[in-house]
């Protein structure tokens, strides 16, 4: 498999138009004029993804106070996302990218190492978009623990 692309500060975001857990289509343009945290995670109801999502949930007010909105993207179905959002009381959009085409366009799909074995799948990644939609920061291979604290510090700077 060819290496996936990598986005960098100043790049235009590749965009998306994906259904959320309610079926409504969400796009980056919906958040124009404010920062948008776009985070890609492998699967709902898994330990690392739940840790990360609940950390965003628990810090959502402070992120919003810093002028940022949050969306999470995974290859899960809309139905699975709805179940997870309800179970974990997640109050930000979770978007379904079942064919992983958006993850591929953002460089969040490719070869990764899981339990010592190489496999192709979603690479936990986070992007901060500026108010004009350009990439303010891009991080690949994100550790879910402490991730939101790092973002909060970055947004405060």
VENRA-V487541 format. One record per residue. N is the residue number from 0. RES is the residue in one letter. OMEGA is omega in whole degrees, 0 to 359 (NA if undefined). Layout:
BEGIN
N/RES/OMEGA, N/RES/OMEGA
END
This chain:
BEGIN
0/X/179, 1/X/177, 2/X/178, 3/X/177, 4/X/173, 5/X/177, 6/X/183, 7/X/177, 8/X/179, 9/X/178, 10/X/171, 11/X/177, 12/X/182, 13/X/178, 14/X/173, 15/X/172, 16/X/188, 17/X/176, 18/X/175, 19/X/184, 20/X/177, 21/X/182, 22/X/179, 23/X/180, 24/X/181, 25/X/179, 26/X/176, 27/X/182, 28/X/179, 29/X/184, 30/X/183, 31/X/177, 32/X/176, 33/X/178, 34/X/177, 35/X/173, 36/X/177, 37/X/179, 38/X/179, 39/X/180, 40/X/187, 41/X/186, 42/X/174, 43/X/176, 44/X/175, 45/X/187, 46/X/182, 47/X/181, 48/X/177, 49/X/176, 50/X/182, 51/X/182, 52/X/180, 53/X/175, 54/X/174, 55/X/179, 56/X/185, 57/X/181, 58/X/184, 59/X/181, 60/X/181, 61/X/176, 62/X/178, 63/X/178, 64/X/177, 65/X/176, 66/X/183, 67/X/170, 68/X/182, 69/X/167, 70/X/176, 71/X/182, 72/X/176, 73/X/176, 74/X/179, 75/X/176, 76/X/177, 77/X/181, 78/X/180, 79/X/178, 80/X/179, 81/X/178, 82/X/183, 83/X/179, 84/X/179, 85/X/182, 86/X/184, 87/X/180, 88/X/181, 89/X/187, 90/X/175, 91/X/184, 92/X/170, 93/X/188, 94/X/183, 95/X/179, 96/X/189, 97/X/180, 98/X/180, 99/X/179, 100/X/178, 101/X/177, 102/X/178, 103/X/182, 104/X/181, 105/X/181, 106/X/183, 107/X/177, 108/X/180, 109/X/181, 110/X/178, 111/X/178, 112/X/178, 113/X/182, 114/X/176, 115/X/180, 116/X/177, 117/X/175, 118/X/178, 119/X/179, 120/X/181, 121/X/177, 122/X/181, 123/X/187, 124/X/179, 125/X/179, 126/X/171, 127/X/177, 128/X/176, 129/X/181, 130/X/178, 131/X/177, 132/X/178, 133/X/180, 134/X/176, 135/X/175, 136/X/178, 137/X/180, 138/X/180, 139/X/179, 140/X/186, 141/X/171, 142/X/183, 143/X/180, 144/X/179, 145/X/184, 146/X/183, 147/X/176, 148/X/178, 149/X/179, 150/X/179, 151/X/178, 152/X/179, 153/X/182, 154/X/179, 155/X/184, 156/X/NA
END
